[in-house]
Amino acid sequence: MSGRSFEQDAAVCRAFKGVDDTACAAHYRYTEKFPLCGKNSWEEMLIYSQFRMTLIVATSVMALTATVGLAHAQEYPARAIDVIVPLPAGSAADGVARIVLPKMEEILGQPMVIENIGGAAHIPGMVRASEQEPDGYHLLWATIADFSSNPNMYADLPYAAEDFSPVGRASAQTLIMAVPTASGIKSPAELVEKAKSGNLSYASSGIGNSNHLLGEMLMRDAAISLRHIPYEGGSAAVLDLMRGETDMMFYSLSQFQPGLQTGELTLLATTGEERSTFTPELPTMKELGYDDVLVSSWYALFAPAGTPDEYVSTLFDALNEALADPEVIAALEQTGTEVWTSESPSEFADFLTTERNRYAELVEAIGLEKR
């Protein structure tokens, strides 16, 4: 009996004019003979053989095409991946990238090459990243400033959130208020009192960064005035803080380590909702009555808009796998950074929209004008 359906056998009969499709199909299903009700001339057998060969070749070609397509999809990544970090080497964002990306290299089987493009509130690096080909081999390691504060701080920002496809969030850091130990300041309250009677300054790693906005929030909440000193990256800012050239800075625990080790810096409070597991002895600014001085800095991976969804999915899976590695978790914890992943690229995209709107409200409440 034929292994094909009745309809398929009828279709074979239909290829020959003057043949009763139904009768021939029924006959063929039970006799396995050429469907002309026994009239099997050698010409007919030749035509039928050619017909069957055509079907076999067509089926084989379709199967081969599907296999090649699958193999092509499975090839990504097939070469090194370039990752732009729009901050200088040695910055907090750069440090986290250099912990996470090497583990992604192992997972993906290809190098991930970091290019640091710092300065000017991260804008040159962001513009460069937005101009890259959406081929899966050009990525961006960005911060909260790039997608939350900068869009609300600059009137003519030369890049937009729509220029990128979100891959996933990696980690977050609660920021900490630090002062030069030589200043003798022991608490945020003492800093506020000194600011009311003196000309104090605060440093940031760049205009629009989280530590810039935190300084503005503190001035608003405490009704004081502080002179803002923006730097092109955090490393130089921390060094000047250690030397007493500025009076206060909000930044990550990892970036303050050199000054803590030498005793030149003193930590006063954190900016999270709750006390940090890394510095449980420090109160939060919220505990002390500064309700608006509340920010956690995050780091995340992006691709240029238009990058194939399957590539973004591959990158997302590799990122989350890297962030689940015990060695990566331990290394991040040593920098005061906690793993904070996304459920999916789309969930992360929704998060970015919410964050951008929240910062818009903060900037408006503080009264900052767009540059």
Buried (B, 14 or more C-beta within 10 A) or exposed (E): EBEBEEEBBBEBBEEBEEBBBEEBBBBBBEEEBBBBBEEEEEEBEEBBEEEEEEEEEEEEEEEEEEEEEEEEEEEBBEEEBBBBBBBBBBBBBBBBBBBBBBBBBEBBEBEBEBBBBBBBBBBBBBBBBBEBEBBBBBBBBBBBBBBBBBBBBBEEBEBEBEBBBBBBBBBBBBBBBBBBBEBEBEBBBBBBBBBEEEEBBBBBBBBBBBBBBBBBBBBBBBEBEBEBBBBBBBBBBBBBBBEEEBBBBBBBBBBBBBBBEEEBBBBBBBBBEEBBEBBEEBBBBBEBEBEBBBBBBBBBBBBBBEBBEEBBEBBBEBBBBBBEBEEBBEBBBEBBBBBBBBEEBEBBBEBBEEBBEEBBEBBEEBEBEEE
